[in-house]
Every structure is written in C-alpha cells, then in structure tokens.
Amino acid sequence: MNVQLGLGLIGIGRPWGHITGSVPPEPEALALLDYAVQLGVRYFDTAPSYGISEERLGKFLRGLRPDERSALTIATKFGEHWDCAVDSPFVDHSYDALRRSLDGSRERLGRIDVLQLHKTTPAVLVSADLAKAWDYAESLGIMRLGPSVSDQESALAALAEPRFRVIQLPYNRSHPQFATVIDGAAARGMHVAVNRPFAMGSMLYDPLLNGKSEAFRFVIDRGFTGVVLTGTRSPRHLRENWVAFEDALAKSGSSTSGA
C-alpha cells in the first residue's frame, strides 16, 4: 500500500473550514503552492466550485518547467459549479453543464490527471448524461475517473462500476463510516483520496485526541493506495501537517509514493 499527503485547494479559492478564514491574496496562494512542491507535495486537489482555486493553481502550473509539472498529479471535479455573480456554488449534472465545466477546467489547468464527480448521488451515477460526460473526458485522455462521495449508497455503487479508478471520501476517527468502502476500493485496486482527516479541523480541538499524527495514523492504518488531503492555507500549518504525516507513516509501517 502506498499513500501520500496531498494538498486540497479549496482554501485558496473560497472561505472554508471549521473556523472559516479569509481567502489569501494571490501572492500568498502562489507562495503556498511553491512551498508545497518544495516540501514534497505532488498531489493537488481542486474544483470549479472552489471559487478562484483552479485559476490560481493554473497560474502556478504555467510557471513550472515541463519536468516539474509532469511530476505533479492534478485532480479536479465537475458537477458542482461556481456562480461568480453571487460567490456561491450550485449543482448541475446535465451533460452540457459537465462538458462546459470540464472544458473550463482544462483551459485553466492544462492537463488534468484525475477527474471526479462532485455532489454525487446514486441517481446521477447511473444517468445517461454522466456516462456521456465520462466518455467525453476519456476522449480527452483523462482516464482516472470516479466520484467524490458522501453517502454509503453512492460509495457502494462506485465500487461496482468497473470504469471508476478513483474514489474520494471523508474518513477520520470521528467519521469512520466509510471504512468498509475503503477496504473494498483497496481490494479492487482503486486509488483512494481521503478528505477531512481532521474533520475540517474540528478534531484538532478535541482534548481526547493526541494531535495531527494520531489523526493521520488512524487514516493510514486503514490500508489503501492513494492520498490523504490536507486543506490548509498556511505554509506553517502545511509544514506541521507534513511532519505529522511522516511521523504517522513511520509508526504505521506503510510506504509512501512521492510524498
């Protein structure tokens, strides 16, 4: 099993988190991305519904050398979109909306390595519009496809779909409901992206828990190949998370892949 630490980029595009903070100015956002790469982060997760996150990540990527860019995995999503007029997300799973969203993401990001469905439901997973959108993504050379899930029915349906190679889901000590889904994904050889390892930060304020390393180790010990996403906006916090993640890896005995 190989697992790495990835950076979720909602925080550089819109307010988010257990304690909602302001979106950093662009120079700070670009500096965070640069520091992440220097630190060793190779997986970046964004989405159109993350406000200006894709735009900022794309600007950073265009400043990299080809060999630097090729070493990174860029994951984005479609299905939830961003309304700039009201600074708010909205959901549209129609084929036209999914195709426009993906075209916009490609324009902002360039090459997309992983594409996930946002705001997944069981009904959407079996819709003709989504199947057509996956076909379109594959025609563009995007082969690592799958949903980001938040309910068990969608997760189980995803495990049963042969074309899905990735799945994203929340998993932490206070929200362990997807443990068997992770096991099923691992058995199938799917890439698992775990989000909210700290429950959007709320677990860090729990006096019964012993910090970030323990939280990471709980996730890693499940045993899977993939990535654990941290969503910090701060280089200092990212460094703390990196050290805690490496400590958790050492204690768990798991191996890393580019982390």
C-alpha positions as CSV (number, residue, x, y, z in Angstrom):
1,M,0.0,0.0,0.0
2,N,1.3,3.4,-1.0
3,V,-0.1,6.6,0.5
4,Q,1.0,10.3,0.2
5,L,0.0,13.6,1.6
6,G,-1.9,15.8,-0.9
7,L,-3.0,19.4,-0.7
8,G,-6.7,20.3,-1.1
9,L,-7.0,23.8,-2.5
10,I,-10.5,25.0,-1.5
11,G,-8.9,27.4,1.0
12,I,-7.1,29.4,-1.7
13,G,-10.3,29.9,-3.6
14,R,-13.1,30.5,-1.2
15,P,-13.8,30.7,2.6
16,W,-13.8,27.3,4.1
17,G,-13.0,25.3,7.3
18,H,-14.1,24.6,10.9
19,I,-13.1,28.2,11.6
20,T,-13.8,30.0,8.4
21,G,-10.9,32.2,7.3
22,S,-10.5,34.7,4.5
23,V,-9.2,33.7,1.1
24,P,-5.4,34.7,1.0
25,P,-4.2,37.2,-1.6
26,E,-2.9,35.7,-4.8
27,P,0.9,36.2,-3.9
28,E,0.3,34.2,-0.7
29,A,-1.6,31.5,-2.5
30,L,1.1,31.1,-5.1
31,A,3.7,31.1,-2.4
32,L,1.8,28.3,-0.6
33,L,1.8,26.2,-3.8
34,D,5.5,26.8,-4.3
35,Y,6.3,25.8,-0.8
36,A,4.2,22.7,-1.1
37,V,6.2,21.5,-4.1
38,Q,9.5,22.3,-2.3
39,L,8.3,20.3,0.7
40,G,7.5,17.3,-1.5
41,V,3.7,17.5,-2.1
42,R,2.9,16.0,-5.5
43,Y,-0.9,15.8,-5.5
44,F,-3.1,18.8,-5.7
45,D,-6.9,18.6,-5.5
46,T,-9.1,21.5,-6.7
47,A,-12.6,22.1,-8.3
48,P,-14.5,24.8,-10.2
49,S,-16.7,25.2,-7.1
50,Y,-13.7,26.2,-5.1
51,G,-14.1,29.8,-6.3
52,I,-10.8,31.0,-7.8
53,S,-8.8,27.9,-6.8
54,E,-8.4,26.5,-10.3
55,E,-7.4,29.9,-11.7
56,R,-4.7,30.3,-9.1
57,L,-3.4,26.7,-9.4
58,G,-3.3,27.1,-13.2
59,K,-1.2,30.3,-13.0
60,F,1.2,28.4,-10.7
61,L,1.4,25.4,-13.0
62,R,2.2,27.6,-16.1
63,G,5.3,28.9,-14.3
64,L,6.8,25.4,-13.8
65,R,9.3,23.7,-16.1
66,P,7.8,20.7,-18.0
67,D,9.6,18.2,-15.8
68,E,8.3,19.9,-12.7
69,R,4.8,19.9,-14.0
70,S,5.0,16.2,-15.1
71,A,5.9,15.2,-11.6
72,L,2.6,16.5,-10.2
73,T,-0.9,15.0,-10.1
74,I,-3.7,17.5,-10.6
75,A,-7.2,16.4,-9.6
76,T,-10.3,18.4,-10.2
77,K,-14.1,17.8,-10.4
78,F,-17.2,18.6,-12.2
79,G,-20.9,18.6,-11.2
80,E,-20.7,21.5,-8.7
81,H,-20.1,24.9,-10.3
82,W,-19.3,28.4,-9.1
83,D,-21.6,31.4,-9.6
84,C,-19.2,34.4,-9.7
85,A,-22.2,36.8,-9.5
86,V,-23.1,35.7,-6.0
87,D,-19.9,34.0,-4.9
88,S,-21.8,30.7,-4.3
89,P,-21.7,27.1,-5.7
90,F,-24.5,25.4,-7.4
91,V,-25.1,21.9,-8.7
92,D,-25.8,20.9,-12.3
93,H,-25.2,17.4,-13.5
94,S,-26.6,17.8,-17.1
95,Y,-24.2,16.8,-19.9
96,D,-23.9,20.3,-21.3
97,A,-23.0,21.7,-17.8
98,L,-20.5,18.9,-17.2
99,R,-18.8,19.3,-20.6
100,R,-18.6,23.1,-20.2
101,S,-17.2,22.7,-16.7
102,L,-14.5,20.3,-17.9
103,D,-13.6,22.5,-20.8
104,G,-13.2,25.4,-18.4
105,S,-11.1,23.4,-16.1
106,R,-8.8,22.3,-18.9
107,E,-8.4,25.9,-20.0
108,R,-7.4,27.0,-16.5
109,L,-5.3,24.0,-15.6
110,G,-4.0,22.4,-18.7
111,R,-3.6,18.7,-18.3
112,I,-6.0,17.1,-15.8
113,D,-4.8,13.8,-14.3
114,V,-7.8,12.9,-12.2
115,L,-11.5,13.8,-12.7
116,Q,-14.1,13.3,-10.0
117,L,-17.8,13.8,-9.9
118,H,-18.8,16.4,-7.3
119,K,-22.1,16.2,-5.3
120,T,-22.6,12.6,-6.2
121,T,-25.9,10.8,-5.8
122,P,-26.9,7.3,-6.7
123,A,-29.3,8.6,-9.4
124,V,-26.6,10.8,-11.0
125,L,-24.1,7.9,-11.1
126,V,-26.4,5.9,-13.4
127,S,-27.6,8.8,-15.5
128,A,-27.0,8.9,-19.3
129,D,-25.7,12.5,-19.1
130,L,-22.9,11.4,-16.7
131,A,-22.0,8.4,-18.8
132,K,-21.7,10.7,-21.8
133,A,-19.6,13.2,-19.8
134,W,-17.2,10.4,-18.7
135,D,-16.9,9.3,-22.4
136,Y,-16.0,12.9,-23.3
137,A,-13.4,13.0,-20.5
138,E,-11.8,9.8,-21.8
139,S,-11.8,11.2,-25.3
140,L,-9.6,14.0,-23.9
141,G,-7.2,11.4,-22.4
142,I,-8.4,11.7,-18.8
143,M,-8.6,8.1,-17.7
144,R,-8.5,8.3,-13.9
145,L,-12.2,8.8,-13.3
146,G,-14.5,8.4,-10.3
147,P,-16.8,10.1,-7.8
148,S,-16.3,12.1,-4.6
149,V,-18.9,10.6,-2.3
150,S,-20.5,11.5,1.0
151,D,-23.2,8.7,1.3
152,Q,-22.9,4.9,1.5
153,E,-25.3,4.1,-1.4
154,S,-23.2,6.2,-3.8
155,A,-20.0,4.7,-2.5
156,L,-21.2,1.2,-3.0
157,A,-22.4,2.0,-6.4
158,A,-19.0,3.4,-7.2
159,L,-17.2,0.3,-6.1
160,A,-19.4,-1.7,-8.5
161,E,-18.6,0.5,-11.6
162,P,-15.7,-1.0,-13.5
163,R,-14.6,2.2,-15.2
164,F,-14.0,4.0,-11.9
165,R,-10.4,4.0,-10.9
166,V,-10.6,6.6,-8.1
167,I,-12.9,7.5,-5.2
168,Q,-12.8,10.4,-2.8
169,L,-14.5,10.3,0.6
170,P,-14.2,11.6,4.1
171,Y,-12.7,9.4,6.8
172,N,-11.4,10.1,10.3
173,R,-11.8,8.9,13.8
174,S,-15.0,10.8,14.4
175,H,-16.4,9.8,11.0
176,P,-15.3,6.2,10.3
177,Q,-18.4,5.1,8.3
178,F,-16.5,4.6,5.1
179,A,-14.1,2.1,6.5
180,T,-15.5,-0.9,4.6
181,V,-15.7,1.2,1.4
182,I,-12.0,1.9,1.7
183,D,-11.4,-1.8,2.1
184,G,-13.5,-2.5,-1.0
185,A,-11.7,0.1,-3.0
186,A,-8.3,-1.2,-1.9
187,A,-9.3,-4.8,-2.9
188,R,-10.3,-3.5,-6.3
189,G,-7.1,-1.6,-6.8
190,M,-8.7,1.8,-6.8
191,H,-6.9,4.9,-5.8
192,V,-8.5,6.4,-2.7
193,A,-8.4,10.1,-1.8
194,V,-9.3,10.7,1.8
195,N,-10.5,14.1,2.7
196,R,-11.2,15.7,6.0
197,P,-8.7,13.7,8.1
198,F,-9.1,16.3,10.8
199,A,-12.9,16.6,10.3
200,M,-12.4,20.1,8.8
201,G,-10.2,21.0,11.7
202,S,-12.7,20.3,14.5
203,M,-10.7,17.2,15.7
204,L,-7.7,19.4,16.5
205,Y,-9.7,21.0,19.3
206,D,-10.7,17.7,20.9
207,P,-8.8,17.2,24.1
208,L,-9.2,13.5,23.9
209,L,-7.1,13.2,20.7
210,N,-3.4,13.4,20.5
211,G,-2.8,15.8,17.7
212,K,-2.3,15.5,13.9
213,S,0.0,12.5,13.8
214,E,-2.6,10.3,15.6
215,A,-5.3,11.6,13.2
216,F,-3.2,10.8,10.2
217,R,-2.2,7.4,11.5
218,F,-5.9,6.4,12.0
219,V,-6.4,7.0,8.3
220,I,-3.2,5.4,7.1
221,D,-3.8,2.3,9.2
222,R,-6.9,1.5,7.1
223,G,-4.5,0.3,4.4
224,F,-5.0,1.6,0.9
225,T,-3.2,3.1,-2.1
226,G,-3.9,6.8,-2.5
227,V,-3.7,10.2,-0.9
228,V,-4.7,11.9,2.3
229,L,-5.7,15.5,1.6
230,T,-4.9,18.4,3.9
231,G,-6.6,21.7,3.2
232,T,-4.5,24.3,5.0
233,R,-3.9,27.9,3.6
234,S,-0.8,28.3,5.8
235,P,2.8,27.2,4.9
236,R,3.5,26.8,8.6
237,H,0.5,24.6,9.1
238,L,1.4,22.7,5.9
239,R,4.8,22.0,7.3
240,E,3.3,20.8,10.6
241,N,1.0,18.5,8.7
242,W,3.9,17.2,6.6
243,V,5.9,16.4,9.7
244,A,2.9,14.8,11.4
245,F,2.1,12.7,8.3
246,E,5.7,11.5,8.1
247,D,5.6,10.5,11.7
248,A,2.3,8.7,11.2
249,L,3.8,6.8,8.2
250,A,6.8,5.8,10.2
251,K,4.7,4.5,13.1
252,S,2.2,2.7,10.8
253,G,4.9,0.9,8.7
254,S,3.1,2.0,5.5
255,S,5.1,3.2,2.5
256,T,4.8,6.4,0.6
257,S,4.6,7.2,-3.1
258,G,6.2,10.6,-3.9
259,A,5.4,12.1,-0.5
